[in-house]
């Protein structure tokens, strides 16, 4: 992606209370220089305010120290300060400029802004999925210890087969992790029809979008299962489900 050749700085930037606080700190001049260099680097990356050296590799404080020609301790102090003041977010070591759009000129950037919005949405979604997956692992550990089986015969095969036919995938109903997720939801009182509904809801949401890749057991059957079940969505023709039940 081509870099943004300029960033927008308002003339009253030093009247901002955050800048006033920074100016009272030791090495304040260096911190302010780091801030402007960080904005310029985000513009060069042109990735929705993400400061990345490549699509998958974020800049580290050591890298920024070299690029900005500042001591690493100063860069680290600057990043901590900016994060505390809500000027940046740091997620999995990746720096994201908060409210990035305000640093760009509005004219001629409608398309770029939309691309940036989608990238930030995807970035935050991936962050949430990482958190959910960690919670899923905890759920599995609890489930494996033998909590609340309720003596219910759980239709693992039916659920996974429905998902596979819906999205032309080949997930295994015998997967330990998938069974753990399904069992956890059944222990909470959800039914086979609830699983069908969740799969339908998210298929309708994500079909022909980049999010279709998240139509998978660890996303659908995790901690957001109930919210997926109760979301308002356009209901798919029930004939598909009826036909599936006859298989």
N, C-alpha and C positions, 0 to 999 in steps of 0.2 A: 504494500500500500504506500502511495506517495505521502511524503511528510507534509504537515501544515507549515507554511513558510513564515507564519506570523502568529502571535498570540495577542489578545486584547488586555491591556492594563489601563484601569481607570485613573484619572489624574488625582482622585482623592483617596488613593489606596492607603496612604500613610495616615489617613484619618480613621481607618478601620481599627476597631479596638484590639483585634488580634495582632495587628502590626504594632500597635502601641505597647502591648504586653511584650512582644518579642524585642522591641527596642530597649526595654529595661533589663534585658538579660545579658549575661557575659557573652562576648563574641557575637553581639547582636548584628553587627554589620556582616559578618560571615554567614550568619543564619539567613539574613535577607538575601544575600547573594545566592546561597544554596537554593532558596525558594524560587527565585527567578530562573536559575539554571534548571531546576526541576520542571518548571512550567515549559521552558523551551524544549527540554528533552521529551516531555509528554507530547508536545506538538510535533516533534520530529518522529516520534513513534506513531502518532496519529492512530491510536487504538482506544479511543473513547476515554482518554485520561489515564489509561494504564501505562506505566513506565516499564517497558519491556525491551530487552536487547534483541529478542526474537519472539516468535509467536508463543513459545513455550518456556522461555527462559527470562526471569525477571532480573533486573539489575540488583546487585548486592551493594551494601555500604562500601565494601572495598572497591568495587568497580566505580561507584559514584565518586569516591574519594579521588581516584585517578583522573576520571573525566572532568570533574569540577575543579581539580587542582587545589583541593582543600584537605586538611588532615582528616583521617578517618573518624577520630573522636568528635570533630566538629560536625561531620556529616551525620553521625549517629545521634548526636544531641539534637540536630536540626530535625531529623525524622521523628524522634520521640516527641519533640515539641509540636511539630505540625500535626501529628496524630492526636495528641492530647487536646489540641485546639480545634479538631475536626476539619482540618485543612486537607488531610489525606486519610486514606484507610490502608492498612497493611494486612493482607490476607495471604497466608502461605508464602510470606516473603515478597509478594507482589505489591507494588505501590500503586494506589489508585487516587488520582486527584479528585477531591470532592467538588461537586458542582462544576465539572470541567467545562460545560457549555458556556458558562459566563465568561470564560477566558477566550472565547472565540467570537469573531465578528459574525453577526446574524446574517448579513447579506450573502447570498450565494452558498450557504452552508446547510440548507434544509436537508439535503440528501446525506451529508456527512453526519449531521446531528442524529438522524434516524438510525444510521449505521452504528453510531456510538451508543445510542440508547439500547439497541439490540445486543451489542457486545457486552455492555455493562449488565444487562438483564441476564445474559447467558453466564457471565462471570459470577454473578451473585447466585444464580441457580445452581451452578456447579459447586459453589461454596456450601449451599444448603444441602446438596446431595451428599457431600463429604461428611457433613455433620450427621445427616440421617443414617448414612451407612455405618458410622461409628455407633449410633444408637441401636441399629439393627444388630450389630455384633454383640452388644450387651444383651439384647433381647434373646439372642440365640444361646448365649451362655446360661442365662436364667432358665430357658426352656429345656436345655439339655440336662439340667440338673433334676428334671422330672416334675416341674410345677404344673398343676392344673391341667391334666389331660382330659378330664370329664368323660372318659370312656367313649368318645365320639369317633366313628370311622370317618376320617378326613379324606375328602375326594381330591387328593393331590393331582391324580392323572387327569380328571375332568377339567380342573382349573387350568393346568398348564397346557393341555391340549386346546382349550378354548383360546388361550392367549396365542399359541403358535399358529392356529388357523386364522385368527384375526389379523395377525401381522406378518404371516409367512416367516416365522422364526422356528427354532428347533431347541428350545429350552428343555431340560430334562426334569421330569417330575420326580426323579429319584435324587436330585441334588439336595445335599444336607442343608445348605443355606436356604434354598427355596422352600423346602418342607418346614424348616424352622419358622420362616416368616408366615407361611399359611397357617401353621398350627397356632402361632401366637394370636393371629386374628380370630381363629375359631374359638380359642380360649376366652376371647373377649366377647363372644356371643354372635359374631357375624356368620352369615350363611353362604351357601354356594351361590345363590342368586345375587348376594351382595358382591361377590367376586366378579361375576359376569357384568354387573352394573359398573363397577370400577373400571374394568377393562374397556367397556364400551365408552364410558365418559371420557377417559383419557385418550382413547383412540380417536374419538370425534374431535377432541381438542388439538391433538398433535399430528393428525394425518396431514401429509404434504407440508410439514414444517420440519425444522431442524430438530425439534424435540421428540420426533417419532422414535429416535434412538433410545429414549428413556422409557419406552413402553416395554418394560422388563420387570421381572419379579421383584428385585431389590428396590425399585422405585415405586411400583404400584402397591405392593403388599407391606410396605414399611409403616412408619409412624404417621404418615399423612393419609392412610387408607380411609379413615372415616370422613375426612374433609373431601377426598375425591368422590366418595360415595354420595355425599350430600350436596355436591356442587350443582348449580343450575346449568343445564346444558341441553342442547337440542337432542331429543331422544332419537336413537337410531331405529329404523324399521325393525319391529320385534320378530318379523318372519325369519331373519337371519338366526336369531337365538333359537326360535322354535325348530328350525331346520337342524341346527346343531344338536339339539336335545334328542333328535330322532336318530342320530348316527349311532 
